[in-house]
Each structure stands twice: as structure tokens, then as C-alpha cells.
Amino acid sequence: MPEVSVIIPTYNRSQKVLRALASVLYQTFRDYEVVVVNDGSTDGTERALEPFFPNIRYLLHTNNMGVSAARNSGIRISTSPFLAFLDSDDYWLPEKLSTQVAFFKSIPRAVACQTEEIWHRRGRRVNPKKKHIKPSGDIFASSLERCMVSPSTVMLKRSLLDEVGLFDESLPACEDYDLWLRIACRYPIDLIKTFLAVKEGGHHDQLSSNTRGLDRLRIQSLVKLLRSGNLSREQRDLTLKALTLKCRIYGQGCMKRGKDQEGHSYLHLPKKIRDECNSSPGKNI
């Protein structure tokens, strides 16, 4: 059994997935398996990957099912106690896996960690804004506003997903925001302050650029989290505050676009969820 399973989901990125895969094959750490999940690509992705068979594990979805389903399929057929994710438009520096494996060996209680990443946008390096600077440890509060963990920088213990569940396949985007919150309300997510991944942005095919109403999906995640019963009282209050803000922004936006009924439903949603929480407190509240 290899120590790390690397999960690469891809959809119509026949050239970029080769770069991502090459960055894994050039890792200094060698005890890993690679699982590439082709999520229904129509651009010759399978043909491009054929030279790497059978040195990689390959899974084909006959239809495009979304990145969550692709990652989950990869997780299910993988075998290792540690999981690492790599989006097919990103790539790693050679010491990425060895650094994270060493981190887990040095801190046995850790269940998840991420590294720093270099941002490229349209071929040029850019610096993240202050609001995007990654926290370390208890990141729950800072993760409520926006996603503070990048999938391509993460390594985690498989047992963690047995506890919190896999990626939510009902979410067309913000699936990572949803998972990291489910983890962060229970455990620290540590940051290794070394730049070991390169994240590319600004592409037309990225989910964050194609999907409207990302806040609506984040609202869906927050409601699910509040109904889970897994939050402390302090976490619940912070989540309700974040939900109220996002519902106000999204609801007012609906009203401006003439969607009064939808707008009113979102403006009244926080009170409904707060009343639910008060009448049926969770096991840790």
C-alpha cells in the first residue's frame, strides 16, 4: 500500500493535466499512487494520458458529473492512509509531498495540512490580497467568509473523511468551502509556510468564473452546517452571523433584479435557522 494517494480530477484539460501529472511524477517523495479521474472529457484527454498507463490509476466517467463526484470517485478507489488533491490546472513543486509527509510524522495528532502557494493569473505571478492570506490552526472563524484552503495544497488523513464525509456532490461549486468548514469546526488545519504549489487563475473554464451565485452555494453550506449539530455554541453564533450577512447581500441582490420572492426568502432565512437551532440544539451546543 502506498503512503499517499494523489487524486487528480480533470475535465477537458488534456494538456494541462499532463503538466499536473508531470509535477507529481517529479516529486522527490516516491511512495505514492496517482489516481486520475477523467470526468467525461471530450478533448482527447484519455488519449493524452495513455503513455502513462499502467503507471497511473485511471478512472473514466462517461458523463461530466462535476469536480466533487470526480474527487469522490478517486478517493473511493484509492488505497493510501493519506490523500492529496491536485486540480488539473495547477501543479506542484518537487518537495511538496515529502514536506507534508514529514510534517505528519513530526506531529502525529495532525489530521490535515496545507502549504503556501504561488498564484499565477493569465501567465503572470500575482500577490494575494491581505484577506486571502492563509491562517493556520483553528481556521473556522476565518473560513466562514471565504474559502481559506486550496485543494491543490492539501494533504489529509483518510480517516478524517470517514468522519466528516466526502465532497458534497450537490454543490456545482464551493464544494471545497463546504468540506473545509466541516473539518475546521472539529480540527485544526495547519499551514506549512513554504510555497510548494502553483495555482493558476483567470481561465474561462474555472468553476469560480462560470458559476453565478457563489454566495447562494455558501449559504447552502452554512445552513447544512448549522443543522448538523456539530458546532459549539461559539461556532454556531459565528456561523449565524456569517449566514445573516450573506443572506442580506444575496437577498438584496435578488430584490434589485426583480426577484422579490427569492429575495424575501433569503432575507428571512437566518431567523428561521436561528429558531431551529434554539428549538433543537445540537449535541455539542
Secondary structure by P-SEA (a helix, b strand, c coil): cccbbbbbbbccaaaaaaaaaaaaaacccccbbbbbbccccccccccccccccccbbbbbccccccaaaaaaaaaaaccccbbbbbccccccccaaaaaaaaaaaaccccccbbbbbbbbcccbbbbbcccccccccccccccccccccccccbbbbaaaaaaccccccccccaaaaaaaaaaaacccccccccccbbbbccccccccccccaaaaaaaaaaaaaaacccccaaaaaaaaaaaaaaaaaaaaaaaaacaaaaaaaaaaaaaaaaaaaaacccccc
